[in-house]
Amino acid sequence: MAVPKRRVSKTKKLQRRTHDALETKTFVVCPNCGAKVLPHHVCAKCGYYDGKQVVEVVDKQKDKD
């Protein structure tokens, strides 16, 4: 079983953990409908990408009626 010979210093421990921080996701505004969308993804609200209709979006409220 591996056991460290010496205690790990605070500096060394924090240097190892520098990559563990959580990052917030970046959103952009859809130029067609104004919804927040991840960059380089199709808008889930209107189905547009790069100014073109790519996906036909079905409204769930209309399906229930």
N, C-alpha and C positions, 0 to 999 in steps of 0.2 A: 504494500500500500504506500502511495507517495505521500510523504510528509515534508513540508517545507523546512529547510534547515534554519532559516531566519524569518523573523516577522516581516511581512510586506509593509513598507512604509505607506503613509497616507498619499504621498505624491505618486508613487508607483501605482497604487490601487486606483486613484482617480484618473491617471493617464490611461489605464486599461479600460476604464468605463466611459471614456469620452464619446464613444460611438453608440452608447445605449440610450441617449436622449430621444424622446418622441418628437416627431416633427408634424406640424400642421399641414393638411393638404391644401394645395393651391387650386383655387377656383377662378374661372373666367366667366364673363357674362355672355350668354348666347346673343349674337347680334340679331337674331330673328324674333325671339320671344322674350328675352331679358332674364331667363332663368340662369341660375348658377350651374355650371357644367365643368367637369374636369377637362383640362386642356387636351386636345387631340382625341376627343370622344364625341360620339353622336349625342345630341341633346335628347334626353328621354322625354321631354315635354312636347317638343314639336317635331323631332325626327330629322332636323337639319344638321348638316356638317359641311363646312366650307362654303356656305351660301347655297347649297343644293339640298333638295329633299332626298334623303337616302333611305329612310325607314318610314313606313306608314304607321302612325301611332293611332291606336284604338283607345277611345275614351271609355273608361270603366263605368262611369256613371250612366252612359247611354246604353251599355249592355245590360244593366240591372233593370231598366224600365221596360 
